[in-house]
Amino acid sequence: MAKPTGIGNDIISLREAGRTYKQIQKELGCSKSTIHYHCKKRNLTDIGFKRVQVNDTIANEIYEFCKIKGNTAVKASEKFDLSLSTIKKYKKGGFTNETDINEESHDE
């Protein structure tokens, strides 16, 4: 992909508007690494996505919450402030030690 010049401000504007890296890439025709470079300079790399450590206690709480009739993965996601994919990973149990979860969008 060719390197467009002078798009740093455009990247920042779009990112501040809540656009994902993939959306910015498509709109501006630049690489994700270029987007990351400009966003990192302005500390805009984490908009809505985060790294979360889920320990056994939280994992067990997710499991117990999801066992209760009427408690959906969506409700658990809201309750624990975690992504739906993280909730789905723990709602069935089977955890035995502290686990790092990397919640990153495939859009980024």
LINLINKA-V52447 format. One record per residue. N is the residue number from 1. OMEGA is omega in degrees with one decimal (NA if undefined). NEAR is the number of other C-alpha atoms within 10 Angstrom. D_LAST is the distance of its C-alpha to the last C-alpha in whole Angstrom. Layout:
<<N/OMEGA/NEAR/D_LAST> <N/OMEGA/NEAR/D_LAST>>
This chain:
<<1/179.3/6/17> <2/-178.8/7/19> <3/174.9/10/18> <4/-179.9/12/19> <5/175.6/7/21> <6/-178.3/8/21> <7/-178.0/15/18> <8/-179.4/14/17> <9/177.2/11/18> <10/178.4/14/17> <11/-178.8/24/13> <12/180.0/20/15> <13/-179.2/14/16> <14/-179.7/16/13> <15/177.8/21/11> <16/177.1/13/14> <17/175.2/10/15> <18/179.8/14/12> <19/177.3/17/10> <20/177.4/21/6> <21/-177.9/25/5> <22/178.6/17/6> <23/179.0/16/9> <24/179.5/22/10> <25/-179.0/19/9> <26/-177.0/12/12> <27/-174.8/11/14> <28/179.6/14/15> <29/178.5/14/14> <30/-177.6/20/13> <31/177.0/18/11> <32/179.3/17/7> <33/175.6/12/10> <34/178.2/17/12> <35/-179.7/25/10> <36/179.6/17/9> <37/-177.6/16/13> <38/179.5/19/14> <39/-179.3/21/12> <40/178.2/13/13> <41/-177.7/10/17> <42/-179.7/10/17> <43/179.3/11/15> <44/-178.1/16/12> <45/-176.0/19/9> <46/175.9/12/10> <47/177.2/13/10> <48/179.6/11/11> <49/-175.4/14/10> <50/172.6/15/12> <51/-176.3/12/14> <52/174.4/15/17> <53/179.0/13/20> <54/179.3/19/22> <55/-177.1/15/26> <56/-178.6/16/28> <57/179.4/11/30> <58/179.3/14/27> <59/178.9/24/26> <60/177.4/19/30> <61/177.1/16/29> <62/-179.7/25/27> <63/-178.5/21/29> <64/179.5/15/32> <65/-176.1/18/30> <66/177.1/22/29> <67/-177.0/13/32> <68/-178.6/9/34> <69/179.1/7/35> <70/177.6/9/33> <71/-178.7/12/30> <72/176.1/16/27> <73/178.3/20/23> <74/177.3/15/22> <75/178.8/15/25> <76/178.5/22/24> <77/178.3/17/21> <78/-177.7/13/22> <79/-174.7/11/25> <80/-179.1/12/23> <81/179.1/11/20> <82/179.5/18/18> <83/178.5/19/15> <84/179.8/15/17> <85/177.5/12/16> <86/178.3/19/17> <87/-179.2/23/20> <88/179.3/18/21> <89/-173.9/15/21> <90/-173.9/21/24> <91/179.9/20/26> <92/179.6/15/28> <93/178.5/16/29> <94/179.6/11/29> <95/-178.7/14/28> <96/178.3/10/30> <97/-177.3/11/29> <98/-174.6/13/26> <99/173.9/13/23> <100/177.6/11/19> <101/176.8/14/16> <102/-179.0/13/13> <103/176.9/17/11> <104/178.9/13/7> <105/173.7/12/6> <106/176.6/8/5> <107/-177.0/11/4> <108/NA/17/0>>
